[in-house]
């Protein structure tokens, strides 16, 4: 179904969707329980109480959705992102880096969200993992985003005039 224009979200898009307008470690607030998130409840976050360890994934709607209606952004399965993994780029002018974009290539892709097999701390909105795309595990999954990721200036410059015209026409439809 190419007309849907589906893809993996960028890492910045994933975190923005996970936080759903919040700035706390979890969209629920400063702490979580296993009634909210599927993680290894034997290892709670920030001195929280121990909870259930399910030892497997749960149905998508088994736990509450965030403020934007997205389920299981914390825990259940780690989710692939479009970006290749690297350390975050540092701004050269002492400002905050907004919507960082990963490197053009690499050997590991970014995973976000934590899983049923992780400690609670690993399910924070800001937590990052890296994994080789050829690897598979029962604690890794994905969600799709619609639309295309903007090209970086250097990528745009590498396109020939004819390719730029094709991209412009697609964006206008």
C-alpha positions as CSV (number, residue, x, y, z in Angstrom):
1,X,0.0,0.0,0.0
2,X,2.5,2.6,-1.1
3,X,-0.2,5.3,-1.3
4,X,-0.2,5.3,2.5
5,X,3.4,6.5,2.5
6,X,4.3,4.6,5.8
7,X,7.7,4.5,7.4
8,X,9.5,4.2,10.7
9,X,9.4,7.4,12.7
10,X,12.6,9.4,13.3
11,X,13.9,9.2,16.8
12,X,12.8,12.8,17.6
13,X,9.3,12.0,16.2
14,X,9.1,8.9,18.4
15,X,10.0,10.8,21.6
16,X,7.6,13.6,20.8
17,X,4.7,11.1,20.3
18,X,5.7,9.2,23.4
19,X,5.7,12.3,25.6
20,X,2.4,13.6,24.2
21,X,3.0,17.1,25.4
22,X,4.6,16.2,28.8
23,X,8.2,16.8,30.0
24,X,8.4,14.1,32.7
25,X,10.2,10.8,32.4
26,X,6.9,9.1,31.5
27,X,3.8,10.6,30.0
28,X,2.1,9.5,33.3
29,X,4.4,11.7,35.3
30,X,7.5,11.1,37.3
31,X,7.0,7.4,38.1
32,X,5.2,4.3,36.7
33,X,3.6,1.0,37.8
34,X,3.0,-2.2,36.1
35,X,-0.7,-1.2,35.9
36,X,0.4,1.4,33.4
37,X,3.5,-0.1,31.7
38,X,4.6,-3.7,30.8
39,X,8.1,-4.0,32.2
40,X,9.9,-6.2,34.7
41,X,8.1,-5.2,37.8
42,X,10.8,-6.7,40.0
43,X,12.8,-3.6,39.2
44,X,10.7,-0.5,39.8
45,X,11.6,3.1,39.0
46,X,12.7,5.8,41.5
47,X,12.0,3.8,44.7
48,X,8.5,2.7,43.4
49,X,6.8,-0.4,44.6
50,X,7.6,-3.8,43.0
51,X,4.9,-5.0,40.6
52,X,4.0,-7.7,38.2
53,X,6.5,-9.3,35.9
54,X,4.4,-10.7,33.0
55,X,7.4,-12.2,31.1
56,X,5.8,-11.5,27.7
57,X,4.1,-8.9,25.6
58,X,0.5,-7.9,26.3
59,X,-2.3,-6.8,23.9
60,X,-1.9,-3.3,22.6
61,X,-5.0,-1.9,24.5
62,X,-4.3,-3.9,27.7
63,X,-2.8,-0.8,29.3
64,X,-3.7,2.9,29.2
65,X,-3.0,5.1,26.2
66,X,-1.2,8.4,26.4
67,X,-2.8,11.8,26.1
68,X,-2.7,11.5,22.3
69,X,-4.3,8.1,22.2
70,X,-1.1,6.1,21.5
71,X,-0.8,2.8,23.3
72,X,2.3,1.1,24.8
73,X,4.8,3.9,24.1
74,X,6.5,2.9,27.3
75,X,7.4,-0.8,27.7
76,X,5.9,-3.9,26.0
77,X,8.4,-3.9,23.1
78,X,11.3,-1.7,22.1
79,X,10.5,0.1,18.9
80,X,12.7,0.6,15.8
81,X,13.3,4.2,14.7
82,X,14.4,5.4,11.2
83,X,17.7,6.9,12.6
84,X,21.0,5.3,12.7
85,X,22.5,5.3,16.2
86,X,25.1,7.8,17.3
87,X,25.7,10.1,20.2
88,X,23.6,13.2,20.1
89,X,25.2,16.1,18.2
90,X,26.3,19.0,20.3
91,X,25.3,22.4,19.3
92,X,28.2,24.7,18.4
93,X,26.5,27.9,19.7
94,X,25.4,26.7,23.2
95,X,21.7,26.3,22.2
96,X,19.6,23.2,22.6
97,X,19.6,20.8,19.7
98,X,16.0,20.4,18.5
99,X,14.8,17.4,16.5
100,X,18.3,15.9,16.1
101,X,18.8,13.7,13.0
102,X,21.0,10.7,13.2
103,X,24.0,10.0,10.9
104,X,23.6,9.2,7.3
105,X,24.7,5.6,7.8
106,X,25.8,3.2,10.6
107,X,25.7,-0.3,11.8
108,X,23.0,0.1,14.5
109,X,19.6,1.7,14.4
110,X,17.9,3.4,17.3
111,X,15.3,1.6,19.4
112,X,13.1,3.4,21.9
113,X,10.5,2.6,24.5
114,X,11.8,-0.3,26.5
115,X,10.1,-3.7,26.7
116,X,8.4,-6.3,28.9
117,X,11.9,-7.7,29.7
118,X,13.5,-4.4,30.8
119,X,13.9,-2.5,34.1
120,X,11.5,0.3,34.6
121,X,14.3,2.9,34.1
122,X,14.7,1.6,30.6
123,X,11.2,2.5,29.6
124,X,11.6,6.3,30.2
125,X,10.7,8.5,27.2
126,X,14.3,9.6,26.8
127,X,15.9,6.2,27.0
128,X,17.7,5.0,23.8
129,X,19.0,1.6,22.6
130,X,21.0,0.6,19.6
131,X,20.7,-2.7,17.7
132,X,21.8,-4.1,14.4
133,X,18.8,-4.1,12.0
134,X,19.5,-7.8,11.0
135,X,18.8,-8.9,14.6
136,X,15.4,-10.0,15.8
137,X,14.0,-10.6,19.3
138,X,10.6,-11.1,20.9
139,X,11.0,-7.8,22.8
140,X,11.4,-5.7,19.6
141,X,8.7,-4.3,17.4
142,X,7.8,-1.2,15.5
143,X,5.1,1.3,14.8
144,X,4.7,3.2,11.6
145,X,4.4,6.9,10.9
146,X,2.8,8.4,7.9
147,X,4.5,10.9,5.6
148,X,8.1,11.4,4.6
149,X,11.0,12.7,6.6
150,X,12.4,16.0,5.4
151,X,15.6,15.8,3.5
152,X,18.6,17.5,5.2
153,X,20.2,20.4,3.3
154,X,23.2,18.3,2.3
155,X,21.0,15.5,1.0
156,X,18.9,18.0,-1.0
157,X,22.1,19.5,-2.5
158,X,23.2,16.0,-3.7
159,X,20.0,15.5,-5.6
160,X,20.1,16.6,-9.2
161,X,17.7,19.3,-10.5
162,X,15.4,16.7,-12.0
163,X,15.1,14.7,-8.7
164,X,14.4,18.0,-6.8
165,X,11.6,18.8,-9.2
166,X,10.1,15.3,-8.7
167,X,10.2,15.7,-4.9
168,X,8.7,19.2,-5.1
169,X,5.8,17.8,-7.2
170,X,5.1,15.0,-4.8
171,X,5.0,17.5,-1.9
172,X,2.5,19.7,-3.7
173,X,0.0,16.8,-4.2
